[in-house]
Amino acid sequence: MATHIVTNERIVNIIKGSRYFRMNFGLVATVERSGRRGYNEKDKFAYFYSNRYNTIIYAKGNIGDIKFYVDQYIHEDVLAVYHKENFQEFIFDLDSDFIRQKGVDAYVGKVLMECDQKWEDLKEKKSLDVLVEKPKGDAQKVSTDPGNVSWEDVKAYLEAKKRGQL
């Protein structure tokens, strides 16, 4: 499962210092279809990114299955990491001191470990959200006890009225 990192040209030049970095000239960003130019759908991540942010990113290289892209409109020193198959976005600030002390490879590993941790936390949170059910309203309460009605009761009453049950 590939991880995609989008950042500015300056940070990609720092990451190129890794001994595992391999240059990649990428796919063509746009292709001609029926006399009109459109985004290339073969690179699914680039297609997703260009549809979401309405900008074109350029593939610069990879370290294993971690692909690096440049967005010309990112001016801050941040890395946008898109994780797993649904391209969950995590933003990280560049830690120049860490890179100077331990190197680029250690920094990329640190970012990936933090990304995995955030992903696990997100999965746990979503599973907890699924376990907590929202209270359902009682449509009959509106007519039997109108002084003690909650918003869920009103919603249930309106839905029942719409369906013709009341």
N, C-alpha and C positions, 0 to 999 in steps of 0.2 A: 504494500500500500504506500503510494508516494505521498510525500509531504512537500508542499509548495511554499516557498518563501518569496515574498514580494517586498522590495525595498528600493532605495535609490542607488545610483551608479557608484557613489563613494563607498558605500558599505559593501557592495558586490566586489569592488576592487580590493577591499580589505580581506574579504572571504577568499578571493583568488589566491591569497597567500597560503592556503591550505595545500598540503602535498597531495591530497585526494581529489582536489577540484579538477574537473574536466570541462573544457570549453564545449559549449553546445550552441550552434548557430540557430537552433530552433526551427519551428515551422513558419511558414508564411502567415502573417497575421490576418490578411484578407485574401479572398479568392474571388474570381469573377464568375458569376452565375447569371445566365440569361441577360448578359449585357450590363449587369449591375454588380458593384462590389459588395461583398458581405463578409462577415467574420468567418474564419476557418473553423469548422466544427470538429476537426480531427484532434486538436489539442483541447480536450474537454475543460481543463482548468482555465486556459486562456480565454476560451469561449465564455465560461461562467463569469470570469472576472470582468471581461469587457462588457458583458450584458449588465452586470451589477453596478459597475462604476463608470460605464460609458467612456472608457479609455483603453488604449492598446498597451499591453505589456510585452516586453521583449525577453525571450529566453536567453540567459547568459551562460548557464552551465549547470552542473550537478555534482553532488558528492553522494555517490551511491544512488539511492532512490529519493534523495532530497533535491528538488529542482529549484533553481534560483532564477527569479525574474526581476526586471527593472521596470519601474513605473516612473516616467519622467516627471510626474506631478507630485511625487513624494519628496518634500524638501526637508523634513525632519529626519533625525537619525533614529529611525524605528524599523523594526522588522515586522511584517504582517505574515504570520504563519498560518497556513490553511491546512488543517489536520483531518485525516481520515477521508472516507469517501463522500461525505456530505459537505466538505470544505468548511468546517467549523473554523472561524477566525479567532486568532489570539494575537494581541499586539505586545511587542517587547521593545523596550528602549535599548539602544546600543550601549554596552558596558565596555568602554575603551580600556579602562584599568584592568579588567579581567582578561581581555585579549592580550594586553601588554605583558601581564604576569604569567598567564598559562597558555596562551596561544589561541589561534583561530579554531583549531579542531576541538579543543576543550570547550570553547564558547558555544560552538554549534551543538555539541553534546549537551551542554547545560540548558540551552534553549529548548532542545527536544525533550529533555527530561521534565522541565517545567511545563511544557506543552502537554505531555502525557499525564502529568499530575492534574493539570487543570481539566483535561478531558475526563479523567476518572471522577473528579469532583462534580463536573457537570452531569455525568451519567448518574451518580448517586443522587444528586439534587432532583433530576428529572424522575428518577424512580420514586423518590419520596413524594414528589408532586403528584405522581400517579396514585400513590397509596392514600393520600389525603383527598377524600371526596368532598365535593362541595355539598352543603346542605340543600336538600330539595324542598321546594315550597309546597304548602298545602293550599290548594285552590279553594277548599271549603271554608277555610279559616276566615276568608274575606267576608263571607255572609254570616258565619256563626259568631265570630269574635273580632269585629272590625277594629277595635281599639288596640289589639295586640298582634298586628300584622307586620311581617317583615317584607323586605323588598323581594325576596325569593317567592313569598306567598303571592305577591301581586303579579310577578312574572308568570307563575304557574296558573293563576286565575285568568290572565289575558290569553295565555296559550290554550287553555281549556275552552274559553269563550270563542276563540278563533276556530277551534276544531268543532265547535257546536255541541260540546258536552255539557254546557251550563245554560 
